Amino acid sequence: MDKSVAARRLPRRTLAIAAALVVFAGLLVANLGDALAGGAKAQAAANHTVTFANDSGEKIWIGSTVNADGSENFGSLPILEPGQRASIVIPETSGPGHWRGKFFARQRCTGEPGSTFHCAVGDCGNAMDHCAINSERPASLAEFNFDPSDPYGSPWYNISYVNAVSLPITITPTGGPAPVPNSQHCGEAGCAKPFLKVCPEGNLIRDDQGQPLNCINPNRDAETDYSRALNGECPKAYSWSKQDAVIGNQTMFQCKECSGFTITFHGNGTAPAQAVVPPAVVPPVKKPPVAQYSGERTAVSSAIVNDWQGKCLDVRNGNLSDGIPLQVSACNGSRGQRWTFAGGSLRTEGKLCMDVAWGSRDNGAVVQIANCSGNPAQQWVLSSAGDLVNPQANKCLDIKDWNAADGAPLQIWECAGSVNQKWHTA
């Protein structure tokens, strides 16, 4: 054999072996990389767990509502006796690939599920184990943004008392790093303090035993005595909507390393001792008997007074024209505050009737005066319990957002038995 040929073959064999080793090493690295990447993806895509802890001293019904971004709401949520805990898994990797919403404690709930079930605080429809409607009456909120694709590192979380403070709430991350003191990275949001003790009296709602139950923010978009009182007790929660724009605020938290959260509902020191809490709906108000009406018109004309602040059903600016919204204002005996029940309608000036705008049956529909036509949107029944109900919508006349000011607008809403829905004649 030609020595020169043999000499050339040796490098070829060496190169072939080397090439095979390179390919093998490449496959090994690729497979290892895929495994690591797959593990990272699996970790990133893992759904978080949220545990609810009831330290409030009373029975609570967990509620949730979601943002209008495709987030999936829950069809079943825990009902917790005092001292109980329960967990759920957030559906952040299904559907739209995120979950943004809030949790809250419904309090003092009574009635038949699917029918008359309602809660004095946090009411969200007639279902017992979830929210039948995607909106809630004013209550303390635990808010979350779970988004695996968030480049800044979700989950984000915060406590909101922007609408009201009922039970104090804290959110504590689990399965994450130990938080640095006073840090908003994996720190505890909220405070376990009895906020109702610092609620301004004019914003305080009491139960039928006279105990504080809820504190309503009179203006969610501005600093008020309400927001200052709460922020003084706990700067780690929103007390008004623009608080996160204040330099040095501590309202928003983030913990991308955690595996879940514990939401704890604390007490205000006012819960009844019983495990099963009796319903607390309306402070007792002595009401005159409701007149019985017949015929097209009666001679009875009276003010319609709300039990909460003692204000009267009133035509805005005294403008007795078709389509003018109704409100509550301090009782003054003016023409726009005199009402007559006739033929199932509630009339002022004889020709204008209280009316649900556009005949809507939806929560939040505006209540106005309109030319009397006898249509179902103008039918009202004042029950012996003080509910002023539109039978077509099967909803109650309601002071919107628990607004305590003169000029507070009126709407229809699911009947909750709350004092902002209670009325009597005077």
C-alpha positions in Angstrom: 0.0 0.0 0.0 1.2 3.4 -0.8 2.4 5.0 2.4 1.1 8.3 1.3 -2.5 6.9 1.0 -2.3 5.2 4.4 -1.1 8.5 5.8 -4.1 10.2 4.4 -6.6 7.6 5.8 -5.5 8.0 9.4 -6.7 11.6 9.7 -10.0 10.7 8.0 -10.7 8.0 10.6 -9.7 10.5 13.3 -12.0 13.1 11.9 -14.9 10.7 11.6 -14.6 9.7 15.2 -14.2 13.3 16.2 -17.3 14.2 14.2 -19.3 11.4 15.7 -18.3 12.6 19.2 -19.3 16.1 18.3 -22.7 15.0 17.1 -23.2 12.9 20.2 -22.2 15.7 22.4 -24.5 18.1 20.5 -27.4 15.8 20.9 -26.7 15.4 24.6 -26.5 19.1 25.1 -29.6 19.7 23.0 -31.6 17.1 25.0 -30.3 18.5 28.2 -31.3 22.0 27.1 -34.7 20.8 26.1 -35.2 19.1 29.4 -34.1 22.2 31.3 -36.2 24.5 29.1 -39.2 22.1 29.5 -38.7 22.2 33.2 -38.5 26.0 33.2 -41.6 26.2 31.1 -43.5 23.8 33.3 -42.4 25.8 36.3 -43.5 29.0 34.7 -46.8 27.6 33.6 -47.7 26.1 37.0 -50.9 27.4 38.4 -50.7 29.1 41.8 -52.7 28.0 44.8 -54.7 30.5 47.0 -55.6 29.5 50.5 -58.4 31.4 52.4 -58.1 31.6 56.2 -61.1 32.7 58.2 -59.8 34.5 61.4 -62.8 36.9 61.5 -64.8 35.2 64.2 -67.9 34.9 62.0 -69.0 32.7 59.1 -68.0 34.0 55.6 -68.9 33.1 52.0 -66.0 33.7 49.7 -66.8 35.7 46.6 -64.8 36.6 43.5 -65.2 38.8 40.4 -62.9 39.1 37.4 -61.6 41.7 35.0 -63.3 42.0 31.6 -60.3 40.4 29.8 -61.4 36.8 29.4 -60.4 35.8 32.9 -62.4 32.8 34.1 -64.5 33.2 37.2 -65.0 30.4 39.7 -68.2 28.3 39.8 -67.5 27.1 43.3 -65.8 28.8 46.2 -65.4 28.0 49.9 -67.8 28.8 52.7 -65.9 29.1 55.9 -66.9 28.9 59.6 -64.6 30.7 62.0 -61.1 29.2 62.1 -61.5 27.2 58.9 -59.2 27.2 55.9 -59.7 26.1 52.3 -57.6 26.3 49.0 -58.3 26.8 45.3 -56.1 26.7 42.2 -56.0 29.8 40.0 -56.8 29.0 36.3 -54.1 31.2 35.0 -52.8 28.8 32.2 -56.2 28.0 30.7 -58.5 30.2 28.6 -56.8 33.5 27.9 -53.6 32.4 29.7 -54.0 34.8 32.7 -56.3 35.5 35.6 -57.0 38.9 36.9 -59.6 39.5 39.6 -60.4 39.9 43.2 -61.6 37.9 46.2 -63.7 39.1 49.2 -65.7 37.9 52.1 -69.4 38.0 51.9 -70.9 38.5 55.4 -74.3 38.0 57.1 -75.8 36.0 54.2 -79.3 34.5 54.3 -82.0 33.2 52.0 -82.6 30.3 49.6 -79.7 29.7 47.1 -80.7 30.6 43.6 -83.7 32.6 44.8 -83.6 34.9 47.8 -80.0 34.3 48.9 -78.3 37.7 49.6 -75.5 39.1 51.8 -75.4 42.3 53.8 -71.7 42.8 52.8 -70.1 41.9 49.5 -73.4 40.8 47.9 -72.9 39.4 44.3 -76.1 37.7 43.4 -78.2 34.8 44.7 -75.7 31.9 44.5 -74.4 30.6 47.8 -71.0 29.2 46.7 -70.0 31.7 44.1 -70.9 35.1 42.6 -73.9 34.8 40.3 -73.1 38.3 38.8 -69.6 39.7 38.1 -69.9 42.7 40.4 -69.9 43.1 44.2 -71.3 45.4 46.7 -68.8 47.5 48.6 -66.4 45.4 50.7 -62.7 44.8 51.4 -60.9 43.3 48.4 -57.8 41.1 47.8 -56.8 41.8 44.2 -54.5 39.8 41.9 -52.9 39.7 38.5 -51.6 36.2 37.5 -50.0 36.3 34.1 -47.3 33.8 33.2 -46.3 35.9 30.1 -45.8 39.1 32.2 -42.2 40.3 31.4 -42.1 42.2 34.7 -42.8 39.0 36.7 -46.3 38.4 38.0 -48.1 37.6 40.3 -48.9 41.1 41.4 -51.2 41.5 44.4 -52.7 44.2 46.7 -55.4 45.0 49.3 -58.0 47.5 48.2 -60.2 49.5 50.6 -61.0 51.9 47.8 -64.8 51.2 47.8 -65.1 50.1 51.5 -63.5 48.4 54.4 -65.4 45.5 56.0 -63.1 42.8 57.3 -59.4 43.5 57.4 -57.4 41.4 54.9 -53.8 40.3 54.6 -52.1 38.6 51.6 -49.0 36.5 52.4 -47.0 34.7 49.7 -46.1 31.1 50.2 -43.3 29.0 48.7 -41.2 32.1 47.9 -38.1 33.8 49.3 -38.2 35.4 52.8 -39.3 39.0 52.3 -36.9 41.8 53.1 -38.5 43.9 55.9 -40.7 46.8 54.6 -40.2 45.4 51.0 -42.9 45.1 48.4 -41.1 42.1 46.9 -42.8 39.0 48.4 -43.9 41.1 51.4 -47.2 40.8 53.2 -49.9 43.2 51.9 -52.4 44.7 54.2 -52.6 44.8 58.0 -54.6 42.8 60.7 -56.1 45.9 62.4 -59.7 46.7 63.4 -60.3 49.4 60.8 -63.9 49.9 61.7 -62.8 51.5 65.0 -61.3 54.4 63.0 -64.1 54.7 60.4 -65.6 58.3 60.3 -69.1 58.0 61.8 -70.8 59.4 58.7 -69.3 56.5 56.6 -70.1 53.7 59.1 -72.8 51.1 58.5 -74.0 49.3 61.6 -75.9 46.0 61.9 -79.2 45.6 63.6 -77.5 45.1 66.9 -75.8 48.5 66.5 -72.4 47.0 65.9 -70.1 48.3 63.1 -70.4 46.2 60.0 -68.9 48.2 57.0 -67.3 51.5 56.3 -68.1 53.1 52.9 -65.6 55.4 51.1 -67.5 58.6 50.2 -65.1 59.5 47.3 -62.9 56.7 45.9 -60.9 59.1 43.7 -59.8 61.7 46.3 -58.2 61.9 49.7 -60.8 62.1 52.4 -61.1 61.6 56.2 -61.9 58.0 55.3 -58.7 57.5 53.3 -56.5 59.4 55.8 -57.8 57.3 58.7 -57.2 54.0 57.0 -53.8 55.0 55.6 -52.7 56.1 59.0 -53.5 52.6 60.3 -52.1 50.7 57.3 -50.1 52.2 54.4 -49.8 48.7 52.9 -53.3 48.9 51.3 -55.1 51.1 48.9 -57.5 53.5 50.7 -58.3 55.6 47.5 -57.9 54.9 43.8 -54.8 57.1 43.1 -52.8 56.2 46.1 -50.2 54.3 44.0 -49.2 57.7 42.4 -48.2 59.1 45.8 -44.4 59.1 46.2 -43.3 56.4 48.7 -46.6 54.5 48.6 -46.6 50.8 49.6 -49.7 49.7 47.9 -48.6 47.2 45.2 -46.7 43.9 45.8 -45.1 41.4 43.5 -43.7 37.9 44.1 -42.8 35.9 40.9 -41.0 33.2 42.9 -43.9 32.1 45.0 -46.1 29.1 44.6 -49.2 30.6 46.1 -50.8 32.9 48.6 -52.7 32.9 51.8 -55.6 35.4 52.1 -56.5 35.9 55.7 -59.8 37.6 56.7 -59.3 39.1 60.2 -61.8 40.4 62.7 -62.8 43.9 63.7 -63.6 42.9 67.3 -67.3 43.2 66.6 -68.4 39.8 65.4 -71.2 38.0 67.3 -70.0 35.1 69.4 -72.2 32.6 67.6 -70.6 30.6 64.8 -73.7 31.0 62.7 -74.4 34.7 62.5 -77.9 36.0 62.5 -78.7 38.3 59.5 -78.0 41.9 60.0 -79.8 44.0 57.6 -81.5 47.2 58.7 -81.3 49.5 61.7 -84.9 49.4 63.2 -86.9 52.3 61.8 -90.4 53.0 62.9 -92.5 53.2 59.8 -96.1 54.3 59.3 -98.3 51.6 57.8 -98.2 51.4 54.1 -101.5 52.7 52.6 -103.6 50.5 50.4 -104.2 52.1 47.0 -106.9 51.5 44.5 -108.2 53.3 41.4 -106.2 55.4 39.0 -105.3 58.1 41.5 -105.3 58.5 45.2 -105.3 61.6 47.4 -102.3 60.2 49.4 -99.2 62.2 48.7 -96.1 61.7 50.8 -92.3 61.8 50.9 -90.4 58.5 50.2 -87.6 58.4 52.7 -84.5 56.1 52.8 -83.8 54.4 56.1 -80.0 54.8 55.9 -79.4 58.6 55.9 -83.1 59.7 56.2 -83.0 61.5 52.9 -85.9 61.8 50.4 -86.5 60.5 47.0 -86.0 63.6 44.9 -86.1 64.9 41.2 -82.7 66.2 40.3 -82.6 70.0 40.4 -86.4 70.1 40.8 -86.7 69.7 37.0 -90.1 68.0 36.5 -89.4 66.9 32.9 -89.4 63.5 31.1 -86.1 61.7 31.4 -84.7 63.5 34.5 -82.7 61.1 36.8 -83.8 60.7 40.4 -81.7 61.1 43.4 -81.8 61.4 47.2 -81.5 64.7 49.0 -82.2 66.3 52.3 -86.0 66.3 52.8 -87.4 69.8 52.2 -91.1 69.2 51.2 -90.5 70.5 47.7 -92.7 69.4 44.7 -90.1 67.0 43.5 -90.2 65.1 46.8 -94.0 64.5 46.9 -95.1 61.1 45.6 -98.4 59.3 45.1 -99.0 55.6 44.6 -101.5 55.1 41.8 -102.3 52.0 39.7 -99.1 50.4 40.8 -97.0 53.4 39.7 -95.2 56.0 41.9 -96.1 59.5 40.6 -95.1 63.1 41.1 -97.2 66.0 39.8 -99.8 63.4 38.7 -98.3 62.8 35.2 -94.7 61.8 35.8 -93.8 58.3 37.0 -90.7 56.8 38.5 -89.3 54.7 35.7 -86.4 52.4 35.0 -84.6 53.9 32.0 -85.2 52.0 28.7 -87.1 49.3 30.6 -83.8 47.8 31.7 -83.6 44.8 34.0 -79.9 45.1 34.6 -78.1 45.9 37.8 -77.1 49.6 37.7 -79.9 50.7 35.4 -80.7 54.4 36.0 -84.0 55.4 37.7 -85.6 58.5 36.4 -89.0 60.2 35.9 -90.9 59.7 32.7 -94.3 60.5 31.3 -96.7 57.9 32.8 -97.5 55.2 30.3 -98.4 52.2 32.6 -95.5 50.1 31.2 -93.8 47.5 33.5 -90.7 49.8 33.9 -93.0 52.1 35.9 -94.5 49.5 38.3 -93.3 49.6 41.9 -94.2 47.8 45.0 -93.3 49.0 48.5 -93.1 45.8 50.6 -93.7 45.5 54.3 -90.0 45.0 54.7 -89.3 48.4 53.2 -88.1 47.2 49.7 -89.2 49.4 46.8 -89.2 46.8 44.0 -89.7 46.9 40.3 -91.4 43.6 39.6 -90.4 43.4 35.9 -86.7 43.4 36.9 -87.2 41.9 40.3 -84.7 44.4 41.6 -84.8 47.1 44.3 -84.4 50.8 44.3 -80.9 51.4 45.5 -78.6 54.3 46.4 -75.7 53.9 44.1 -72.3 53.1 45.6 -73.5 53.8 49.2 -73.2 57.5 48.4 -74.1 59.5 51.5 -74.1 62.9 49.8 -77.1 65.0 48.7 -77.7 64.3 45.1 -76.6 60.7 45.3 -78.0 58.9 42.2 -80.5 56.0 42.2 -80.4 52.7 40.4 -81.9 49.3 40.5 -79.9 46.4 42.0 -80.3 42.9 43.2 -82.3 43.1 46.4 -79.8 42.6 49.2 -81.8 43.7 52.3 -79.2 46.4 52.9 -80.1 49.7 54.4 -79.4 51.7 51.3 -82.3 49.8 49.7 -84.8 50.4 52.5 -87.6 53.0 52.2 -90.6 54.3 54.1 -93.3 56.9 53.5 -93.5 60.1 55.6 
